[in-house]
């Protein structure tokens, strides 16, 4: 729809000449046209960009509140759980448990963010974030751990160790001390 009798691509083909109405609006349309064209351009650009950088080319599957699933999840995508899940989760992507989620599972993922309740052991290749609303009952092993004030956890924690350093320990005891005890 044209404002101030602006010439649009459709109306310019229908009305070849309207010189009387064109000079008066021609002073206003450039000012009105410039903001209209610049405003829509930035809006679409930021929306897809955070999604692509956050997900890093992987897709995210979402199980929202009110959904209950029992079974096994495997793959290389990211998973977001807002409902209830019971079983095993083995993914190469990230696992996000939203506030209110209730999960009873053995978890293996790249990064794990816990905002809900998780009962089970967690192994993260990179990072585990225990948010303020998060609760973990089980053992945790990760490269790095971030714990927010107000979160709760019950279990054994191992973080900050490289794979070779953590291989030196079995059941919380150093293998070298077992060798010394057996030799003496």
C-alpha positions as CSV (number, residue, x, y, z in Angstrom):
1,X,0.0,0.0,0.0
2,X,1.4,3.4,-1.0
3,X,1.4,6.3,1.4
4,X,1.2,9.9,0.2
5,X,0.5,8.7,-3.3
6,X,4.0,7.1,-3.5
7,X,4.8,5.3,-6.7
8,X,5.1,1.6,-6.1
9,X,6.2,-1.0,-8.7
10,X,2.5,-2.1,-9.1
11,X,1.1,1.4,-9.3
12,X,3.8,2.8,-11.6
13,X,2.9,0.2,-14.3
14,X,-0.8,1.1,-14.0
15,X,-0.4,4.9,-13.9
16,X,2.4,6.0,-16.2
17,X,2.3,9.7,-15.2
18,X,1.0,11.5,-12.2
19,X,3.2,14.6,-12.1
20,X,0.8,16.7,-9.9
21,X,0.9,14.3,-7.0
22,X,4.5,13.2,-7.4
23,X,6.4,16.4,-6.5
24,X,4.7,17.0,-3.1
25,X,5.3,13.4,-1.8
26,X,8.7,13.2,-3.3
27,X,10.0,15.5,-0.5
28,X,8.7,13.2,2.2
29,X,9.1,9.6,0.8
30,X,12.9,9.6,0.9
31,X,12.8,10.4,4.6
32,X,10.1,7.8,5.2
33,X,11.6,5.2,2.9
34,X,15.1,5.3,4.5
35,X,13.9,4.2,8.0
36,X,11.6,1.6,6.5
37,X,14.3,-0.1,4.6
38,X,16.9,0.1,7.3
39,X,14.6,-1.1,10.1
40,X,13.7,-4.6,8.6
41,X,17.3,-5.3,7.6
42,X,18.8,-5.6,11.2
43,X,15.9,-7.5,12.6
44,X,16.2,-10.7,10.6
45,X,20.0,-10.8,10.9
46,X,20.3,-11.1,14.8
47,X,17.6,-13.7,15.2
48,X,19.4,-16.5,13.2
49,X,22.9,-15.6,14.3
50,X,22.6,-16.5,18.0
51,X,20.9,-19.8,17.1
52,X,23.7,-20.7,14.8
53,X,26.5,-19.7,17.2
54,X,24.9,-21.3,20.2
55,X,24.1,-24.6,18.5
56,X,27.3,-24.6,16.4
57,X,25.7,-26.3,13.4
58,X,23.8,-29.0,15.5
59,X,20.1,-29.2,15.9
60,X,18.4,-29.2,19.3
61,X,15.6,-31.6,20.2
62,X,13.2,-30.3,22.8
63,X,11.0,-32.3,25.1
64,X,8.9,-29.7,26.8
65,X,7.0,-29.7,30.1
66,X,4.1,-32.2,30.2
67,X,6.1,-34.8,28.2
68,X,7.2,-38.0,29.8
69,X,9.6,-40.3,28.0
70,X,11.2,-43.6,29.0
71,X,14.0,-45.2,27.0
72,X,17.4,-44.4,25.6
73,X,18.6,-41.2,23.7
74,X,21.7,-41.5,21.5
75,X,23.1,-39.2,18.8
76,X,25.2,-36.1,18.1
77,X,22.5,-33.5,18.5
78,X,21.7,-31.2,21.4
79,X,18.9,-32.1,23.8
80,X,16.7,-29.9,25.9
81,X,14.4,-31.5,28.5
82,X,11.6,-29.7,30.3
83,X,9.5,-32.6,31.2
84,X,10.3,-36.1,32.6
85,X,12.7,-38.7,31.3
86,X,13.9,-42.0,32.6
87,X,16.6,-44.1,30.9
88,X,20.0,-43.5,29.4
89,X,21.3,-40.4,27.5
90,X,24.5,-40.8,25.4
91,X,24.9,-37.8,23.1
92,X,27.9,-36.0,21.6
93,X,26.1,-32.7,21.9
94,X,24.9,-30.7,24.8
95,X,22.2,-31.6,27.4
96,X,20.1,-28.9,29.0
97,X,17.7,-29.7,31.8
98,X,15.2,-26.8,32.3
99,X,13.8,-25.7,35.6
100,X,11.1,-28.2,36.5
101,X,12.5,-31.1,34.5
102,X,12.8,-34.4,36.4
103,X,15.3,-36.8,34.9
104,X,16.4,-40.2,36.1
105,X,19.2,-41.3,33.8
106,X,22.8,-42.2,33.3
107,X,24.1,-39.2,31.3
108,X,27.1,-38.9,28.9
109,X,27.3,-35.6,26.9
110,X,29.7,-32.9,25.8
111,X,28.2,-30.2,28.1
112,X,25.5,-30.6,30.7
113,X,23.4,-27.8,32.2
114,X,21.2,-28.8,35.1
115,X,18.3,-26.5,36.0
116,X,15.9,-29.2,37.1
117,X,16.3,-32.4,39.0
118,X,18.7,-35.2,37.8
119,X,19.2,-38.5,39.5
120,X,22.0,-40.5,38.0
121,X,25.6,-40.4,37.2
122,X,26.9,-37.7,34.8
123,X,30.0,-37.8,32.6
124,X,30.6,-34.6,30.6
125,X,33.5,-34.3,28.1
126,X,33.7,-30.5,28.7
127,X,31.6,-28.7,31.3
128,X,28.8,-29.2,33.8
129,X,26.8,-26.2,35.0
130,X,24.6,-26.7,38.1
131,X,22.2,-23.8,38.0
132,X,20.5,-22.2,41.1
133,X,17.4,-24.3,40.6
134,X,19.4,-27.5,39.8
135,X,19.6,-30.6,41.8
136,X,21.9,-33.6,41.2
137,X,21.8,-36.9,43.0
138,X,24.7,-39.0,41.7
139,X,28.3,-39.0,40.8
140,X,29.7,-36.3,38.4
141,X,32.8,-36.3,36.2
142,X,33.7,-33.4,34.0
143,X,36.5,-31.3,32.7
144,X,35.1,-28.2,34.4
145,X,32.3,-27.6,36.9
146,X,30.3,-24.4,37.6
147,X,28.1,-24.5,40.7
148,X,25.5,-21.7,41.4
149,X,24.6,-20.6,44.9
150,X,21.4,-22.4,45.9
151,X,22.0,-25.5,43.8
152,X,22.1,-28.9,45.5
153,X,24.1,-32.1,44.9
154,X,24.7,-35.4,46.6
155,X,27.4,-37.7,45.3
156,X,31.1,-37.9,44.3
157,X,32.6,-35.2,42.1
158,X,35.7,-35.4,39.9
159,X,36.6,-32.4,37.7
160,X,39.7,-30.6,36.4
161,X,41.7,-33.8,35.8
162,X,42.9,-34.9,32.4
163,X,42.0,-38.4,31.1
164,X,45.5,-39.7,31.9
165,X,45.5,-38.2,35.4
166,X,42.1,-39.6,36.3
167,X,43.1,-43.0,34.9
168,X,45.6,-43.2,37.8
169,X,42.7,-43.5,40.3
170,X,40.3,-46.4,40.8
171,X,37.4,-46.1,43.3
172,X,38.9,-42.9,44.8
173,X,42.3,-44.5,45.6
174,X,45.5,-44.1,43.8
175,X,46.8,-47.2,42.0
176,X,50.3,-46.5,43.2
177,X,49.3,-46.8,46.9
178,X,47.7,-50.2,46.1
179,X,51.0,-51.3,44.6
180,X,52.9,-50.2,47.6
181,X,50.5,-52.0,50.0
182,X,50.7,-55.2,48.0
183,X,54.5,-55.1,47.8
184,X,55.0,-54.6,51.6
